[in-house]
């Protein structure tokens, strides 16, 4: 509907009037609002003065509606175009993000369509397959790798695509000399696969398995003790050698009764803490020595070393070596070294003693010989001089004979002249020989001879030498007015346990000679060495008694050569020659 209205506006404008136009909405008589175009043209009087405006309205509602509809349609088109552009941008962004993800992952990614043609490969796949992207995209798998259809992974991929299931497995590819982990994901458009090179992991697992196998074999070999535990003292597993070392059973271990901290003496626990700290810092500790308490309460020396497993470095594998034999050998070597040092000292002392023992009688003999040559003495003095020379000559002869006997014993050239000998008569002859020395010190000689002692098969000279040396030694160390007792008794082959090993040659009927005195006795420290060659409790040249320390050593050798028991001091001041 179109309508026109005229209006006259007579108000004089403030400036030169001009035509005006305006679009607005007006309410019609029926109450409906309509769009109208209002225009105004200025009117002038004949004198060219402004007289007002002549105006009109035109109904433009239909045009406005058409314009609005065109604007709405244009807006929808622009919105659709903008939305399409935004969607394309979003899709491109998503595609770029997916591409970035696929290119950034460490796995090789491959996508194929339903015809097994490559649709996408990332750079990891390109490196794995060894072909450029241009040679792969759009090509079928078997056209490029015809050998692939014979490998298990192709069958697995076919299964995943046919059954619409995800498949994950590992396979060794001989052509590439690699272990690969495959993951196949089917879709309606084809198949995608992630391929991870796990060769390093497989080699590590193989090496670890080989190491575990070697460790298992070492543990089962029981060459050293091996335990699996933790730094808190728990022992999860142990081999038989470790259980033997600590004296526990596998039942104790299984019941949780074995804890390495509990069986460690307190003084060694700081060493354990130091070793654990080193192992937690470096993975392993420097082996060190310690002791364990055994089940029976005894101690056992061990050498221990361990490694802490990588995870948190709390669990450990420890290696324990029993040092009992080594420590025993070490003690024996130390004892042997001390014994050698003592032997060297005794040798030096013996040489000094020998020089003194030779020089003393020789000086006396030489002095009296020069005096008798240069001066004349009365008969009494001359007799005393000759007796002195004779006594010292006999002393030197005895000393030299002892040295020769020892030399023959050492070289194995000493032999015995065996015959039947009466033991009691031999001991009595030795006593008679020493009668002057006994009388000189006013010593009481007490004898206790078994009348059934009888005879033995022996060297009479050596047997008398045994009795003489025992008695001479007793007389030497017995003070004036003291007592020396000699016993000879018949034995029926009954020996103390400690003597049984060294008296295997005893006859069923044997004889024991025992000499005791009331002297000061022998110190406890020197008792084990009293029958050793050159051993003397006082080896200084200023000692009170002379001698080379050979007498009792000869006694021991002569007794053992007769097949008798080992001579020994059974208490201070008492010597025994047993087993004739």
C-alpha positions as CSV (number, residue, x, y, z in Angstrom):
1,X,0.0,0.0,0.0
2,X,1.4,3.4,-1.0
3,X,0.2,6.7,0.3
4,X,1.4,10.3,0.0
5,X,0.8,13.2,2.4
6,X,1.7,16.9,2.0
7,X,2.7,19.2,4.8
8,X,3.6,22.9,5.0
9,X,6.2,24.0,7.5
10,X,6.4,27.8,7.9
11,X,9.0,28.2,10.6
12,X,11.9,30.2,9.2
13,X,15.1,28.2,9.4
14,X,18.1,29.8,11.1
15,X,20.1,29.3,7.9
16,X,19.5,29.1,4.2
17,X,16.8,26.4,3.7
18,X,17.5,23.2,1.8
19,X,15.6,20.1,0.9
20,X,15.3,17.5,3.6
21,X,14.5,13.7,3.7
22,X,14.1,11.1,6.4
23,X,13.0,7.5,6.9
24,X,11.0,6.6,9.9
25,X,8.2,4.5,11.2
26,X,4.7,6.0,11.7
27,X,1.7,4.5,13.2
28,X,-1.2,4.2,10.8
29,X,-4.9,4.7,11.7
30,X,-5.3,1.0,12.2
31,X,-2.5,0.9,14.7
32,X,0.1,-0.7,12.4
33,X,3.5,0.9,12.2
34,X,4.8,1.5,8.7
35,X,8.1,2.6,7.2
36,X,7.8,5.9,5.4
37,X,10.1,8.2,3.5
38,X,9.5,11.9,4.4
39,X,10.8,14.7,2.1
40,X,10.6,18.5,2.5
41,X,11.2,21.2,-0.2
42,X,11.7,24.9,0.9
43,X,9.0,27.5,-0.3
44,X,9.8,31.2,-0.9
45,X,7.6,34.3,-1.4
46,X,7.8,36.5,-4.4
47,X,10.3,38.7,-2.6
48,X,12.5,35.6,-2.2
49,X,11.9,35.4,1.5
50,X,11.5,32.0,3.0
51,X,7.9,31.0,3.5
52,X,8.3,27.3,4.8
53,X,8.5,23.8,3.5
54,X,6.2,21.7,1.4
55,X,6.5,18.1,2.6
56,X,5.3,14.6,1.6
57,X,5.4,10.9,3.0
58,X,5.8,7.8,0.8
59,X,5.1,4.3,2.3
60,X,8.4,2.2,1.9
61,X,7.5,-0.8,4.1
62,X,7.6,-3.3,1.3
63,X,11.0,-2.1,0.1
64,X,12.3,-2.2,3.7
65,X,11.1,-5.7,4.1
66,X,12.8,-6.8,0.9
67,X,16.0,-5.0,1.9
68,X,15.9,-6.8,5.3
69,X,15.3,-10.2,3.6
70,X,18.2,-9.6,1.3
71,X,20.4,-8.5,4.2
72,X,19.5,-11.6,6.2
73,X,20.2,-13.9,3.2
74,X,23.5,-12.2,2.7
75,X,24.3,-12.5,6.4
76,X,23.5,-16.2,6.3
77,X,25.7,-16.7,3.3
78,X,28.6,-14.9,4.8
79,X,28.1,-16.8,8.1
80,X,28.1,-20.1,6.2
81,X,31.2,-19.1,4.3
82,X,33.0,-17.9,7.4
83,X,32.0,-21.1,9.2
84,X,33.3,-23.2,6.3
85,X,36.5,-21.2,6.4
86,X,36.8,-21.7,10.1
87,X,36.1,-25.4,9.8
88,X,38.7,-25.8,7.1
89,X,41.2,-23.9,9.2
90,X,40.3,-26.1,12.2
91,X,40.6,-29.2,10.1
92,X,43.9,-28.0,8.8
93,X,45.1,-27.1,12.3
94,X,44.0,-30.5,13.6
95,X,45.7,-32.2,10.7
96,X,48.8,-30.2,11.3
97,X,48.7,-31.1,15.0
98,X,48.2,-34.8,14.2
99,X,51.1,-34.6,11.7
100,X,53.3,-32.9,14.2
101,X,52.4,-35.5,16.8
102,X,53.1,-38.4,14.4
103,X,56.3,-36.8,13.3
104,X,57.5,-36.1,16.8
105,X,56.8,-39.6,18.3
106,X,59.7,-42.0,18.5
107,X,57.7,-44.8,16.9
108,X,57.5,-45.4,13.2
109,X,53.9,-44.7,12.1
110,X,52.4,-46.2,8.9
111,X,48.9,-45.9,7.5
112,X,47.5,-48.0,4.7
113,X,44.1,-48.1,3.0
114,X,42.0,-51.2,2.4
115,X,44.1,-52.0,-0.7
116,X,47.3,-52.0,1.4
117,X,48.5,-48.9,-0.2
118,X,50.6,-46.5,1.9
119,X,48.6,-43.3,2.8
120,X,51.0,-41.9,5.4
121,X,54.5,-42.5,6.8
122,X,56.3,-40.4,9.3
123,X,60.0,-39.7,9.2
124,X,60.7,-42.5,11.7
125,X,59.0,-45.0,9.3
126,X,61.0,-43.6,6.4
127,X,64.2,-44.2,8.3
128,X,63.1,-47.7,9.3
129,X,61.9,-48.7,5.8
130,X,64.9,-47.1,4.2
131,X,62.8,-45.6,1.3
132,X,61.9,-42.0,0.6
133,X,58.3,-40.9,1.1
134,X,57.7,-40.4,-2.6
135,X,58.4,-44.1,-3.2
136,X,56.0,-45.2,-0.5
137,X,52.8,-43.1,-0.7
138,X,50.2,-44.7,-3.0
139,X,52.2,-47.9,-3.4
140,X,51.2,-51.3,-2.1
141,X,53.3,-52.9,0.6
142,X,54.2,-56.0,-1.4
143,X,55.2,-54.0,-4.4
144,X,58.0,-52.4,-2.4
145,X,58.7,-55.2,0.1
146,X,57.7,-58.5,-1.6
147,X,59.4,-60.5,1.2
148,X,57.1,-58.9,3.8
149,X,54.1,-61.1,3.0
150,X,56.1,-64.1,4.3
151,X,56.7,-62.5,7.7
152,X,54.4,-63.0,10.8
153,X,53.7,-59.2,11.0
154,X,51.8,-59.3,7.7
155,X,49.5,-62.1,8.9
156,X,49.0,-60.2,12.1
157,X,48.1,-57.0,10.2
158,X,45.6,-59.0,8.1
159,X,44.1,-60.5,11.2
160,X,43.7,-57.0,12.8
161,X,42.0,-55.6,9.7
162,X,39.8,-58.6,9.1
163,X,38.6,-59.1,12.7
164,X,38.6,-55.4,13.6
165,X,40.8,-56.0,16.6
166,X,43.8,-54.2,18.0
167,X,46.9,-56.4,17.9
168,X,50.2,-55.9,19.7
169,X,53.2,-58.2,19.5
170,X,57.0,-58.3,19.1
171,X,59.0,-59.8,16.2
172,X,62.6,-60.2,15.1
173,X,63.1,-59.0,11.5
174,X,66.2,-60.9,10.2
175,X,66.7,-58.6,7.1
176,X,67.0,-55.6,9.3
177,X,68.6,-57.4,12.3
178,X,66.1,-55.7,14.6
179,X,63.5,-56.5,17.2
180,X,60.3,-54.6,16.5
181,X,57.2,-54.0,18.6
182,X,54.1,-53.8,16.4
183,X,50.7,-52.3,17.3
184,X,48.0,-52.5,14.6
185,X,44.7,-50.4,14.8
186,X,42.0,-51.2,12.2
187,X,39.5,-48.7,10.9
188,X,36.8,-48.5,8.2
189,X,39.3,-46.8,5.8
190,X,42.3,-49.1,6.4
191,X,44.9,-49.9,9.0
192,X,47.4,-47.8,11.0
193,X,50.4,-49.2,12.7
194,X,53.0,-48.1,15.3
195,X,56.4,-49.8,15.0
196,X,58.9,-49.4,17.8
197,X,62.5,-50.5,17.6
198,X,63.1,-52.4,20.8
199,X,66.4,-54.0,19.8
200,X,68.3,-52.3,22.6
201,X,65.8,-53.4,25.2
202,X,65.8,-56.9,23.9
203,X,69.6,-57.0,24.0
204,X,69.5,-55.6,27.5
205,X,67.0,-58.2,28.5
206,X,69.1,-60.9,26.9
207,X,72.2,-59.7,28.7
208,X,70.3,-59.4,31.9
209,X,68.9,-62.9,31.5
210,X,72.4,-64.2,30.7
211,X,73.7,-62.4,33.8
212,X,70.9,-63.9,35.9
213,X,71.7,-67.3,34.5
214,X,75.3,-66.9,35.3
215,X,74.5,-65.7,38.8
216,X,72.1,-68.6,39.3
217,X,74.8,-71.0,38.2
218,X,77.3,-69.3,40.5
219,X,74.9,-69.5,43.4
220,X,74.1,-73.2,42.7
221,X,77.8,-74.0,42.4
222,X,78.1,-72.9,46.0
223,X,81.7,-71.6,45.5
224,X,80.9,-68.6,47.6
225,X,77.9,-67.5,49.6
226,X,75.3,-65.4,47.8
227,X,72.3,-63.7,49.3
228,X,69.5,-61.6,47.9
229,X,68.2,-59.0,50.4
230,X,67.9,-55.3,51.2
231,X,69.7,-52.6,53.1
232,X,67.3,-53.1,56.1
233,X,68.7,-56.6,56.9
234,X,66.2,-58.8,55.2
235,X,67.4,-61.9,53.4
236,X,65.0,-62.9,50.7
237,X,67.0,-65.8,49.3
238,X,70.4,-67.4,49.9
239,X,72.3,-70.3,48.5
240,X,73.5,-73.3,50.4
241,X,77.1,-72.0,50.9
242,X,75.9,-68.9,52.8
243,X,73.6,-71.1,55.0
244,X,76.6,-73.3,55.7
245,X,78.8,-70.3,56.5
246,X,76.3,-68.9,59.1
247,X,75.1,-72.3,60.3
248,X,71.4,-71.8,59.6
249,X,69.0,-74.1,57.6
250,X,66.8,-73.2,54.7
251,X,63.8,-73.7,57.1
252,X,65.2,-70.8,59.3
253,X,65.4,-68.7,56.1
254,X,61.9,-69.5,55.0
255,X,60.5,-68.7,58.4
256,X,62.2,-65.2,58.3
257,X,64.5,-66.0,61.2
258,X,67.6,-64.9,59.3
259,X,68.6,-61.2,59.2
260,X,72.1,-60.1,58.2
261,X,72.1,-57.2,60.7
262,X,71.1,-59.4,63.6
263,X,73.9,-61.8,62.9
264,X,76.5,-59.0,62.6
265,X,78.5,-58.2,65.8
266,X,78.0,-54.5,66.8
267,X,81.6,-53.5,66.2
268,X,81.2,-54.3,62.4
269,X,78.0,-52.4,61.9
270,X,79.7,-49.1,61.1
271,X,81.6,-50.9,58.3
272,X,78.2,-52.0,56.9
273,X,76.8,-48.5,57.1
274,X,79.9,-47.2,55.2
275,X,79.5,-49.9,52.6
276,X,75.8,-49.2,52.1
277,X,76.5,-45.5,51.7
278,X,79.1,-46.2,49.1
279,X,76.8,-48.6,47.2
280,X,73.9,-46.2,47.2
281,X,76.2,-43.5,45.7
282,X,78.0,-45.7,43.1
283,X,75.9,-48.9,42.9
284,X,78.5,-51.2,44.5
285,X,80.7,-51.2,47.6
286,X,84.4,-52.0,48.0
287,X,84.6,-55.6,49.5
288,X,85.6,-55.5,53.1
289,X,86.2,-58.0,55.9
290,X,83.8,-58.6,58.8
291,X,82.4,-61.4,61.0
292,X,79.1,-63.1,61.3
293,X,77.6,-64.7,64.4
294,X,76.8,-68.4,63.5
295,X,73.7,-70.2,64.8
296,X,75.8,-71.9,67.5
297,X,77.1,-68.5,68.8
298,X,80.6,-68.8,67.3
299,X,82.0,-66.2,65.0
300,X,83.2,-66.7,61.4
301,X,85.4,-64.3,59.4
302,X,84.1,-63.4,55.9
303,X,84.9,-61.1,53.0
304,X,81.7,-59.3,51.8
305,X,80.8,-57.3,48.8
306,X,77.5,-56.3,47.3
307,X,75.7,-54.4,44.6
308,X,72.4,-52.5,45.0
309,X,69.8,-53.0,42.3
310,X,69.0,-49.8,40.3
311,X,65.4,-49.4,41.5
312,X,65.7,-47.1,44.6
313,X,69.0,-48.9,45.4
314,X,67.5,-50.6,48.4
315,X,67.6,-54.3,47.3
316,X,71.0,-55.9,47.1
317,X,72.9,-59.0,45.8
318,X,75.8,-59.8,48.2
319,X,78.7,-62.1,47.8
320,X,80.2,-63.7,51.0
321,X,83.5,-65.5,51.0
322,X,84.4,-67.7,54.0
323,X,87.8,-66.5,55.3
324,X,88.3,-69.3,57.9
325,X,90.9,-71.2,56.0
326,X,92.6,-68.0,54.9
327,X,92.7,-66.6,58.4
328,X,94.0,-69.9,59.7
329,X,96.7,-69.9,57.0
330,X,97.4,-66.3,57.9
331,X,97.8,-67.2,61.5
332,X,100.0,-70.1,60.6
333,X,102.2,-67.9,58.4
334,X,102.4,-65.4,61.2
335,X,103.3,-68.2,63.6
336,X,105.8,-69.5,61.1
337,X,107.3,-66.1,60.6
338,X,107.6,-65.7,64.4
339,X,109.1,-69.2,64.6
340,X,111.6,-68.4,61.9
341,X,112.5,-65.1,63.6
342,X,112.8,-67.0,66.9
343,X,115.0,-69.7,65.1
344,X,117.2,-66.9,63.7
345,X,117.4,-65.4,67.1
346,X,118.2,-68.7,68.7
347,X,120.9,-69.4,66.1
348,X,122.5,-66.0,66.8
349,X,122.3,-66.7,70.5
350,X,123.7,-70.2,70.0
351,X,126.7,-68.9,68.2
352,X,127.3,-66.4,71.0
353,X,126.8,-69.2,73.6
354,X,129.0,-71.6,71.6
355,X,131.8,-69.0,71.5
356,X,131.5,-68.5,75.2
357,X,131.3,-72.3,76.0
358,X,134.4,-73.0,73.9
359,X,136.4,-70.0,75.1
360,X,135.8,-70.5,78.9
361,X,137.3,-74.0,79.2
362,X,140.0,-73.2,76.6
363,X,141.1,-70.1,78.5
364,X,141.3,-72.2,81.7
365,X,143.3,-75.0,79.9
366,X,145.5,-72.5,78.2
367,X,146.2,-70.6,81.3
368,X,147.2,-73.6,83.4
369,X,149.2,-75.0,80.5
370,X,151.3,-71.8,80.2
371,X,151.7,-71.6,84.0
372,X,152.9,-75.3,84.2
373,X,155.4,-74.6,81.3
374,X,156.8,-71.4,82.7
375,X,156.7,-72.0,86.5
376,X,157.2,-74.8,88.9
377,X,154.4,-75.6,91.4
378,X,154.2,-77.9,94.3
379,X,152.5,-81.3,93.9
380,X,149.1,-80.2,95.2
381,X,148.9,-77.2,92.9
382,X,150.1,-79.3,90.0
383,X,147.5,-81.9,90.7
384,X,144.8,-79.2,90.8
385,X,146.0,-77.8,87.5
386,X,146.0,-81.2,85.8
387,X,142.5,-81.9,87.2
388,X,141.3,-78.5,85.8
389,X,142.8,-79.2,82.4
390,X,141.3,-82.7,82.4
391,X,137.8,-81.5,83.5
392,X,137.7,-78.8,80.9
393,X,139.0,-81.2,78.2
394,X,136.2,-83.6,79.0
395,X,133.7,-80.7,79.0
396,X,135.0,-79.7,75.5
397,X,134.8,-83.3,74.3
398,X,131.2,-83.7,75.6
399,X,130.3,-80.4,73.9
400,X,131.9,-81.4,70.6
401,X,130.2,-84.8,70.8
402,X,126.8,-83.2,71.3
403,X,127.4,-80.9,68.3
404,X,128.4,-83.9,66.2
405,X,125.3,-85.8,67.4
406,X,123.1,-82.9,66.4
407,X,124.8,-82.6,63.0
408,X,124.3,-86.3,62.4
409,X,120.6,-86.0,63.4
410,X,120.1,-83.0,61.1
411,X,121.7,-84.8,58.2
412,X,120.0,-88.1,59.0
413,X,123.3,-89.9,59.4
414,X,122.9,-90.9,63.1
415,X,122.4,-94.6,63.5
416,X,121.7,-96.9,66.5
417,X,123.5,-100.0,67.6
418,X,120.5,-101.9,68.9
419,X,120.8,-104.8,71.4
420,X,119.0,-106.0,74.5
421,X,119.7,-103.5,77.3
422,X,118.8,-103.5,81.0
423,X,117.2,-100.1,81.6
424,X,117.8,-100.0,85.3
425,X,121.5,-100.8,85.0
426,X,121.9,-98.1,82.4
427,X,120.3,-95.5,84.6
428,X,122.3,-96.6,87.6
429,X,125.5,-96.2,85.5
430,X,124.5,-92.7,84.6
431,X,124.0,-91.9,88.3
432,X,127.4,-93.3,89.1
433,X,129.0,-91.1,86.4
434,X,127.5,-88.0,87.9
435,X,128.3,-89.0,91.5
436,X,130.9,-86.3,91.9
437,X,128.5,-83.6,90.8
438,X,125.9,-84.9,93.1
439,X,128.2,-85.0,96.1
440,X,129.6,-81.5,95.3
441,X,126.1,-80.0,95.7
442,X,125.0,-82.3,98.5
443,X,122.0,-83.4,96.5
444,X,119.8,-86.2,97.8
445,X,119.3,-88.8,95.0
446,X,116.1,-90.7,95.3
447,X,115.4,-93.7,93.0
448,X,112.3,-95.7,92.3
449,X,113.0,-98.6,90.0
450,X,110.3,-101.0,88.9
451,X,111.9,-104.5,89.3
452,X,109.8,-105.7,86.4
453,X,111.1,-103.1,84.0
454,X,113.4,-105.7,82.5
455,X,115.3,-105.2,79.2
456,X,114.5,-103.3,76.0
457,X,115.9,-103.5,72.5
458,X,118.0,-100.3,72.4
459,X,121.4,-98.6,71.9
460,X,123.0,-98.8,75.3
461,X,125.3,-95.8,74.7
462,X,122.4,-93.6,73.5
463,X,120.2,-94.8,76.3
464,X,122.9,-93.9,78.8
465,X,123.3,-90.6,77.1
466,X,119.5,-90.0,77.6
467,X,119.7,-90.8,81.3
468,X,122.9,-88.8,81.8
469,X,121.5,-85.7,80.1
470,X,118.2,-85.8,82.1
471,X,120.1,-86.3,85.4
472,X,122.8,-83.7,84.5
473,X,120.1,-81.1,83.7
474,X,118.3,-81.8,86.9
475,X,121.5,-81.6,89.0
476,X,122.5,-78.4,87.3
477,X,119.3,-76.6,88.2
478,X,118.9,-78.1,91.7
479,X,120.2,-75.9,94.5
480,X,122.6,-77.2,97.2
481,X,120.9,-79.7,99.5
482,X,118.1,-80.2,97.1
483,X,116.6,-83.5,95.8
484,X,116.6,-85.3,92.5
485,X,114.3,-88.2,91.9
486,X,114.6,-90.9,89.2
487,X,111.8,-93.3,88.4
488,X,111.9,-96.2,86.0
489,X,108.6,-98.0,85.5
490,X,107.2,-100.6,83.1
491,X,104.3,-99.5,80.9
492,X,101.8,-101.8,79.2
493,X,101.4,-99.8,76.0
494,X,98.9,-97.4,77.5
495,X,99.4,-93.8,76.3
496,X,97.7,-90.5,76.8
497,X,95.5,-89.5,73.8
498,X,97.8,-86.6,72.8
499,X,100.7,-89.1,72.6
500,X,99.0,-91.9,70.6
501,X,99.8,-90.3,67.2
502,X,103.5,-90.1,67.9
503,X,104.0,-93.4,69.7
504,X,102.8,-95.8,67.0
505,X,106.0,-97.9,67.3
506,X,105.6,-98.7,71.0
507,X,105.7,-102.3,71.9
508,X,103.1,-103.7,74.2
509,X,105.6,-103.5,77.1
510,X,107.4,-100.2,77.2
511,X,109.5,-98.4,79.8
512,X,109.2,-94.8,81.1
513,X,112.0,-92.8,82.7
514,X,111.0,-89.8,84.7
515,X,113.4,-87.4,86.4
516,X,112.2,-84.7,88.8
517,X,114.0,-82.2,91.0
518,X,113.4,-79.5,93.5
519,X,114.8,-76.7,91.4
520,X,113.1,-73.4,90.5
521,X,111.4,-75.1,87.5
522,X,110.7,-73.8,84.0
523,X,108.6,-70.8,83.1
524,X,105.2,-71.4,81.4
525,X,106.4,-69.5,78.3
526,X,109.5,-71.6,77.9
527,X,107.9,-75.0,78.5
528,X,106.8,-75.6,74.8
529,X,110.4,-75.1,73.7
530,X,112.4,-76.9,76.4
531,X,113.2,-79.9,74.1
532,X,114.1,-77.8,71.1
533,X,117.6,-77.5,69.8
534,X,119.6,-74.5,71.1
535,X,116.7,-73.4,73.3
536,X,117.6,-72.0,76.7
537,X,115.5,-70.1,79.1
538,X,118.5,-67.7,79.7
539,X,120.7,-67.5,76.6
540,X,122.8,-64.6,77.7
541,X,126.5,-65.1,78.2
542,X,126.1,-63.8,81.8
543,X,123.7,-66.6,82.8
544,X,124.4,-68.7,85.9
545,X,124.6,-72.0,84.1
546,X,126.6,-73.1,81.2
547,X,125.6,-75.3,78.3
548,X,124.5,-75.0,74.7
549,X,120.9,-76.1,75.1
550,X,121.5,-79.4,73.2
551,X,121.1,-82.0,76.0
552,X,117.3,-82.2,76.2
553,X,117.0,-81.9,72.4
554,X,119.3,-85.0,72.1
555,X,117.1,-86.7,74.6
556,X,114.1,-86.1,72.5
557,X,115.7,-87.3,69.3
558,X,117.2,-90.4,70.9
559,X,113.8,-91.4,72.4
560,X,112.0,-90.9,69.1
561,X,114.7,-92.8,67.2
562,X,113.9,-95.7,69.6
563,X,110.3,-95.5,68.6
564,X,109.3,-94.0,71.9
565,X,106.9,-91.2,72.8
566,X,107.7,-87.6,72.5
567,X,109.6,-86.2,75.5
568,X,107.8,-83.5,77.4
569,X,107.9,-81.5,80.6
570,X,104.7,-82.4,82.5
571,X,105.2,-79.7,85.1
572,X,107.9,-77.2,86.0
573,X,111.1,-78.8,87.1
574,X,110.1,-82.2,85.7
575,X,111.2,-84.0,82.5
576,X,110.0,-87.3,81.1
577,X,111.5,-89.6,78.5
578,X,108.8,-92.1,77.5
579,X,108.4,-95.1,75.4
580,X,111.6,-97.1,75.4
